Amino acid sequence: MTRRPLDLDAVQAFIRIADLGSFTRAAEAMRTTQAAVSLKLQRLEERLGCRLVERTPRYVELSAQGVAFLEHARELLEVHDRAVAGFAGVRQRLVIGISDHVAGPELPALIARMNAQNPQLLIEIRIGSSGDLLQSFDRRELDAVIVRLHVGRSDGEILTHEKFGWFAAPGWEHRAGEPLPLATLAEPCGVRAMAGQLLDAAGVRWTEVFVGGGVAAVAAAVVAGLGVAALAPRMLPLGAVDVGPKLGLPELPRLPVLLHSRVNDGRPRDALAALSAAFRSAVRG
């Protein structure tokens, strides 16, 4: 008797669960419900005759059979995508802007997730300030942007809220009586403006000692011992310490990260959904 072929949607659901470690994130990436993803996985497991994913209240991980099947599952979808691409005509392009305060060390992995969603999609990513990217988005130069909350904007989908702190190099000491030395991004930068406003409101004297053209430059200045910077922990090399409590600096709020998008077409939309779900997982860690 001929065995039934595998359901490619179910195989894709399994890969999403494996990559994102969550049924909820997998459902977000596939733009469906958690119940639908669970049903797809259940049918795939029934078809293969083994359990692929071990579920507990606290985590999701692959079984030994799931680990063995994952590589084959990826190969299956890659062959399928290549076959379909031969009839797809011109490659579609997806142009995404990502704020420099958002694009962290996870970016290569996030891009890989998007490519895995659709290897035939031409992905272009631009890094910049939230304000500049939103202007480009409004001019329709970008299909979507992932940015910090910007003053005067009430649109966009909240992806997550991220913690910030006042970071300095290990062993760095603030000289008593002197203004707090700050390393910041160049204007316009919403985080820079927020940090300055909070310090002013708290009566903390401060001065800029370094202005970087990107978060990597600001992080380098912090590690070099130039001063303090308001940054998300994941943006800094290991070893940088939050000196806010020690110096009595005002607490920084958890800042929202938003997705602004006009993408409606199937393949780019699915790739963007995969990026959003993977980003939520990366930031919440």
C-alpha positions as CSV (number, residue, x, y, z in Angstrom):
1,M,0.0,0.0,0.0
2,T,1.4,3.4,-1.0
3,R,2.1,5.6,2.1
4,R,0.5,9.0,2.3
5,P,2.8,11.9,1.5
6,L,3.7,14.3,4.2
7,D,1.7,17.5,4.7
8,L,4.2,20.3,3.9
9,D,2.3,22.8,6.1
10,A,2.7,20.4,9.0
11,V,6.4,20.0,8.3
12,Q,6.8,23.8,8.2
13,A,4.9,24.0,11.6
14,F,7.4,21.5,13.1
15,I,10.4,23.5,11.8
16,R,8.9,26.7,13.3
17,I,8.4,25.1,16.7
18,A,12.0,23.8,16.6
19,D,13.4,27.1,15.6
20,L,11.4,29.3,17.9
21,G,11.0,26.9,20.8
22,S,7.4,27.9,21.3
23,F,4.0,26.9,19.8
24,T,2.9,30.5,20.3
25,R,5.8,32.0,18.4
26,A,5.4,29.4,15.7
27,A,1.7,30.4,15.3
28,E,2.7,34.1,15.1
29,A,5.3,33.3,12.4
30,M,2.8,31.3,10.4
31,R,0.0,33.8,11.0
32,T,-2.3,31.2,12.5
33,T,-3.5,30.0,15.9
34,Q,-1.6,28.0,18.5
35,A,-4.4,25.4,18.3
36,A,-3.9,25.1,14.5
37,V,-0.1,24.6,14.9
38,S,-0.7,21.9,17.6
39,L,-3.1,20.1,15.3
40,K,-0.6,20.2,12.4
41,L,2.2,18.8,14.6
42,Q,-0.2,16.1,16.0
43,R,-1.1,14.9,12.5
44,L,2.6,14.9,11.5
45,E,3.5,12.8,14.5
46,E,0.6,10.4,13.7
47,R,1.8,10.2,10.1
48,L,5.4,9.4,11.2
49,G,4.4,7.2,14.0
50,C,6.6,8.9,16.6
51,R,6.7,11.9,19.0
52,L,8.7,14.8,17.6
53,V,8.3,17.3,20.3
54,E,8.3,17.0,24.1
55,R,6.0,19.4,25.8
56,T,6.1,20.5,29.4
57,P,4.5,23.6,31.2
58,R,7.8,25.4,31.2
59,Y,9.5,24.6,27.8
60,V,9.3,22.9,24.5
61,E,12.1,20.7,23.1
62,L,12.6,18.2,20.4
63,S,12.6,14.4,21.1
64,A,15.4,12.3,19.8
65,Q,13.2,11.4,16.8
66,G,12.5,15.1,16.3
67,V,16.2,16.0,16.3
68,A,16.7,13.3,13.7
69,F,13.8,14.4,11.5
70,L,14.6,18.2,11.6
71,E,17.4,18.0,9.0
72,H,15.2,16.0,6.7
73,A,12.3,18.4,7.2
74,R,14.5,21.3,6.2
75,E,15.7,19.5,3.1
76,L,12.2,18.7,2.1
77,L,11.0,22.3,2.2
78,E,14.1,23.5,0.4
79,V,13.5,21.1,-2.4
80,H,9.9,22.2,-2.5
81,D,10.8,25.9,-2.6
82,R,13.3,25.4,-5.4
83,A,10.7,23.5,-7.4
84,V,8.2,26.2,-7.0
85,A,10.7,29.0,-7.6
86,G,11.3,27.6,-11.1
87,F,7.8,28.8,-12.1
88,A,7.6,31.9,-10.0
89,G,9.2,34.3,-12.4
90,V,10.8,37.5,-11.1
91,R,12.0,37.4,-7.5
92,Q,10.0,39.4,-5.1
93,R,11.9,42.0,-3.0
94,L,11.3,42.9,0.6
95,V,12.9,46.1,1.9
96,I,13.0,46.3,5.7
97,G,14.4,49.1,7.9
98,I,15.6,48.2,11.4
99,S,16.5,50.7,14.0
100,D,20.1,50.7,15.1
101,H,18.8,50.5,18.7
102,V,16.9,47.3,17.8
103,A,19.2,45.5,15.4
104,G,21.4,43.6,17.9
105,P,23.7,40.6,17.7
106,E,20.7,38.3,16.9
107,L,20.3,40.0,13.4
108,P,22.2,37.3,11.5
109,A,20.0,34.5,13.0
110,L,16.9,36.6,12.3
111,I,17.8,37.1,8.7
112,A,18.5,33.3,8.4
113,R,15.0,32.7,9.7
114,M,13.5,34.9,7.0
115,N,15.6,33.2,4.3
116,A,14.4,29.8,5.6
117,Q,10.8,31.0,5.3
118,N,11.3,31.7,1.6
119,P,14.8,31.3,0.0
120,Q,13.6,32.8,-3.2
121,L,12.7,36.2,-1.6
122,L,15.2,39.0,-2.2
123,I,15.6,40.6,1.3
124,E,17.1,44.1,1.7
125,I,17.7,45.4,5.2
126,R,18.7,49.0,6.0
127,I,19.9,50.1,9.4
128,G,19.3,53.7,10.7
129,S,17.6,55.8,13.4
130,S,14.0,55.2,14.1
131,G,13.1,58.7,12.9
132,D,14.9,58.5,9.6
133,L,13.5,55.0,8.9
134,L,9.9,56.1,9.6
135,Q,10.3,59.0,7.2
136,S,11.6,56.6,4.5
137,F,8.6,54.3,5.3
138,D,6.2,57.2,4.9
139,R,7.8,58.0,1.6
140,R,7.2,54.3,0.6
141,E,10.9,53.6,0.2
142,L,10.6,50.8,2.7
143,D,8.1,48.0,2.9
144,A,8.3,47.7,6.7
145,V,10.3,49.0,9.6
146,I,11.1,47.7,13.1
147,V,11.8,50.7,15.3
148,R,11.5,52.2,18.8
149,L,8.4,54.1,19.7
150,H,8.7,57.5,18.1
151,V,7.3,60.8,19.4
152,G,4.1,61.7,17.5
153,R,3.4,58.2,16.2
154,S,0.5,56.1,17.5
155,D,0.4,53.5,14.7
156,G,2.3,50.3,14.4
157,E,2.1,46.8,16.0
158,I,4.0,46.4,19.3
159,L,6.3,43.4,19.1
160,T,7.8,43.6,22.6
161,H,9.0,45.9,25.3
162,E,12.7,45.9,26.1
163,K,14.6,46.8,29.2
164,F,17.2,49.5,29.3
165,G,20.0,50.4,31.7
166,W,22.8,52.8,32.4
167,F,25.9,50.8,31.3
168,A,29.6,51.4,31.9
169,A,32.8,49.4,31.8
170,P,33.8,47.2,34.7
171,G,35.7,49.2,37.2
172,W,34.6,52.5,35.8
173,E,34.2,55.2,38.5
174,H,32.3,58.5,38.3
175,R,34.5,61.4,39.5
176,A,32.7,63.1,42.3
177,G,31.5,66.7,41.5
178,E,31.9,66.2,37.8
179,P,28.9,66.0,35.3
180,L,28.0,62.4,34.3
181,P,29.9,61.6,31.1
182,L,27.5,60.1,28.5
183,A,28.2,58.2,25.3
184,T,25.2,58.7,22.9
185,L,24.0,58.1,19.4
186,A,24.0,61.1,17.1
187,E,20.7,63.1,16.8
188,P,18.0,62.3,16.0
189,C,17.8,59.5,18.5
190,G,14.7,59.0,20.7
191,V,16.8,57.1,23.4
192,R,19.3,59.9,23.6
193,A,16.5,62.4,24.0
194,M,14.7,60.3,26.7
195,A,18.0,59.8,28.6
196,G,18.7,63.5,28.7
197,Q,15.2,64.4,29.8
198,L,15.2,61.8,32.6
199,L,18.6,63.1,33.9
200,D,17.5,66.7,33.7
201,A,14.2,65.9,35.6
202,A,16.3,64.1,38.3
203,G,18.7,67.1,38.6
204,V,21.7,65.0,37.4
205,R,24.3,67.1,35.6
206,W,25.6,65.4,32.5
207,T,27.7,66.1,29.5
208,E,28.3,64.2,26.2
209,V,31.8,62.9,25.9
210,F,31.2,60.6,22.8
211,V,28.7,60.7,19.9
212,G,28.6,57.5,17.8
213,G,27.2,56.9,14.4
214,G,25.8,53.5,15.5
215,V,25.1,51.5,18.7
216,A,28.3,49.4,18.0
217,A,30.4,52.6,18.3
218,V,28.6,53.7,21.5
219,A,29.1,50.2,23.0
220,A,32.8,50.4,22.1
221,A,33.1,53.8,23.9
222,V,31.5,52.3,27.0
223,V,33.8,49.3,27.0
224,A,36.8,51.7,26.5
225,G,35.8,53.5,29.7
226,L,34.7,56.8,28.3
227,G,31.5,57.0,30.3
228,V,28.0,55.8,30.6
229,A,25.4,55.0,27.9
230,A,21.6,54.2,28.0
231,L,21.4,50.9,26.1
232,A,19.6,47.6,26.1
233,P,21.7,44.8,27.8
234,R,21.8,42.7,24.6
235,M,23.6,45.4,22.7
236,L,26.7,45.3,25.0
237,P,29.6,42.9,25.1
238,L,29.8,40.7,28.2
239,G,31.2,42.4,31.2
240,A,29.5,45.8,30.9
241,V,27.7,46.7,34.1
242,D,24.5,48.6,34.9
243,V,25.7,51.5,37.2
244,G,22.3,53.2,37.5
245,P,21.5,52.0,41.0
246,K,25.0,52.6,42.3
247,L,25.0,56.2,41.0
248,G,21.3,56.9,41.9
249,L,20.4,57.5,38.2
250,P,16.7,57.6,37.2
251,E,15.2,54.3,36.2
252,L,14.9,53.8,32.5
253,P,11.5,52.5,31.2
254,R,11.0,49.4,29.2
255,L,10.8,50.8,25.7
256,P,8.4,49.3,23.1
257,V,9.6,48.0,19.8
258,L,7.1,48.4,17.0
259,L,6.5,47.0,13.5
260,H,5.2,49.3,10.8
261,S,4.3,47.5,7.7
262,R,2.3,47.7,4.4
263,V,3.2,44.2,3.3
264,N,0.1,42.2,2.3
265,D,1.4,39.8,-0.3
266,G,1.8,36.1,0.7
267,R,5.5,35.4,0.6
268,P,6.9,38.7,1.9
269,R,4.2,38.8,4.5
270,D,5.1,35.3,5.7
271,A,8.8,36.1,5.8
272,L,8.0,39.3,7.8
273,A,5.8,37.3,10.2
274,A,8.7,34.9,10.7
275,L,11.1,37.7,11.5
276,S,8.7,39.3,14.0
277,A,8.1,36.0,15.8
278,A,11.8,35.3,15.9
279,F,12.6,38.8,17.2
280,R,10.1,38.4,20.0
281,S,11.8,35.2,21.0
282,A,15.3,36.7,20.8
283,V,14.5,39.8,22.9
284,R,12.5,38.0,25.6
285,G,15.3,35.4,25.6
